[in-house]
Amino acid sequence: MTMLEAIGRPHVITVKNWHKFQHFKDRKPPWVKLYRDLLDDVNWHTLDPSAAKILVMLWLIASEDNGKLPDAQTLSFRLRLTKTQVDKALSNLEHWLDISVISEGYQEISAADIESARRDREREETEREKEAETKDRFDEAWLLFGRYGVKKKAKSYWAKLSRGDRLSVIKAIPAYLKCVAAGRTKSQFEGWINPENRKWDVDWTHGANAEQSSHAKASGGIQFTKERPPQ
């Protein structure tokens, strides 16, 4: 739609492709991006100096409201121009602007609504990232441990572990299973990775070697009932 068609009708003017080229989390940023491609833009070079100057100022003003420009009266004050001059400038800059008429019954979305929607999207992304981290290598550890225990409970404990703890769990499982093979009673996975007990966080390699050595004796193996390697 052109400025001429929008005259006398409620309308909203936004900078074209604002979200593609400008990325701000906060309103009223101290600067806007000016792309080098502008040097080779024919539409830019055909602008007269006054229109080019106004366009840059419109970009700065649009940064205050997520790419949207205020009404003509406010623009007139901000640009220090008459309303007639503003209307003429906007008509000359239609290539750079999106002009849309507000239909009856339309309720304009406020800046607060836009900010709230942005925060909701960020919250959803954070939740998805947390979910991905929870699943991160859990199946690998669960399978390596022999799928022994209550999987749902184990997942809840896994979600509480740091990335470093998860890696330590995976590294400790083979040595722990050697202890089990040598006679130790096997814990369920959820109990073994319970962050309050940290049963994986011991030298199971030492424990496995000690138990294998003890079983090699003719007198029989030493039975360990506590979840820690022998001293």
N, C-alpha and C positions, 0 to 999 in steps of 0.2 A: 504494500500500500504506500502511496506517496503522501507527502505532507499536504498537498492540495486536497486530496481526497479525505484527509483526516480533519481538516479545518472545520470547526463547529461541532465536532463529535468527540466524546470522551475517548482519549487514546493514551497509550503508553509507548514511550520511546526507549529502546535499549540499544546498547552498542552491539553490533553484529559480531557473533563468534566470541563474545566476551569470555565465556567459561573455557573456551579452547585455548586462548592465548594468555589470559590473566588468571593466576592461581593464588588466591589469598584466603587465609583462614579468618582474618580479622577485617572488620570494616575500617575504612579510612587508612589504608596503608600509606607509608611515607613516600612511596614511589609506585610507578606502573612500568610494565615492560614495554620497551620500544624495539621492535624486531628489525634486524638488519635488512630483511627482505623488502622493507619499505623503500629502499633505494632503487629497487627494480620494479616498483609498482607503478604502472601507468596512471592509474586513477589518482595516486598521490601527486605525481608530477604535473597533472593537469589542473590541480587546485591552485587558485590564486593564493598569494602569501597570507592574506587575511583569513581565508577559509581554512588553510592548513594550521594556522595558529589557533583558531577556534576549535578545530578537531582535537588537537592535543589537549586543550583545556577541557573539552567534553570528556575525554578519556579520564582525566584526573577527577572530574566531578562524578563520573559514573562509578569510580572506585569506591565512593562513599556509600553506594547502595547496590552492590552486587551487579554492576553493569547497567543499572537503570538510571535514566536521566529524570530530573524533577520537571515540574510543569514549566511552561514558557515564561511565566512571570518570575519564578525563582531563577531560571536560567538567565533571564534578562538582568537581574541584579548581580548574579555571580560572575557573569561575563562583562558586566559594565557596558551593556548595549541596550538599545531600545528593543521593545518587543518585535517591531517590524524588522529590525536588523537580525534578531534571533530567528524569526520565521524564515527569512531569506537564507540565512546561513544553514539552517537545518535542511532546507530544500536542496541546497547545493551539496549537502553531505549525505544524501540519501543512500549512496553506495555503501556507506560505513555504518548505517543505522537500520534497525528493525522497527517499523512503526505498525502498531496493532491497535485497532479500535476496540474499546471495552463494550461488550454486548450487554444488553439489559439483564439484570439479575446477576451480573458478574461481580464478584467480590475480590478486590485486589489483595494479593498476598503481601502481607507486611514484611518488613525486614526481620522482625522478631520471629515470624513464622519460618522464613528462609533459614535463619540461624538455628532454630529448633530442629528443622529437618536435617540440616547439616550435622548437628550433634547426634541425632538419631542414627544417621548413616555411619558416623564414626563409631558409635556404641555397638552397632551391629557388626561392623568390621572387627572391632576388638573382641567381641564374643566369638566370632568365627575363627579368629586367630588363636584364642584360648582353646577352642574346641580342637583345632588342628594340632596344637601343642599337646593336648591331652592324648590324642591318638598317636602322636609322634613316637614310633618304635614300640608302642605297647604290644601290638600283635606279635612283633618279633620276640619280645621278652616273654610274653605269655606262652608262645609256642616253644621257646627254648627251655622254659621251666617245666614243660610237659603238660601244660594246660591243667595244672593241678590246683584246685581251689575254687572260690566263687568269683567268677569273672567280673561281674558288676561291681562288687566291693573292691576288687583289685584295681579296677579302672578309677574308682573314686580316690584311692590312695595314690595311684600313679599321677593323677592330675595335680596332686599337692607337691610332687617332687620337682626339683629344679632340673634343668637339662643335664647338669653335671651329675646329679644323683641318678638320673635315668641311665646315663652311660655307665656309671659305676655298678648299677644293678646288673646290667647286661654283661659286663665284664666279670662280675663275681659269680654268676650262675654256674658256669662250667665247673669251677673248683668246688662250689657247694654241692653240686650233684655228685661229684666224686666222693665227698664225705658221706652222702646218702648211700651211694653204692657200697661204701665200706662199712655200713651198719647204722648210720645216724638216721633217726626218725625224721622223715621229710615234713617240713612245714607247708601249710597251704600258702599259695603265692601272695594272697592279700595280707596275711600275717607277716610274711617275710619282708615285704616292702613297706609295711606300716612305718611312716616317717617318725613315729614316736619311739619305735624300737630300733630301727635302722639295722636289722639283722644282716643285711648285705654288706654293711660297712665294717667288716672284720677281715682278717687275713685267712680266707678259706683255703688258699693254696697250701699254707702251712698246716692247717687242720687236716686236709686231705692226705698229705704225705704222712702225717703222724698216724692217722687211722689205718692207712694201708700197711704201714710198718708194723703196727700192733697186731694186725690180722695175720701177718706172716709168721708170727711166733706160734710155736706148737701149743703153748698154753691157752691159746684162744684170744679172741679180740677183746679190746677194751671197749665197753659200751658207754657212749656219751649221751646223756639225756638232756643237757642244757644246750641252747642254741648259741654256742661259741666254741671256737677251736680250743683244743687242749693246751694247757700251759706247759 
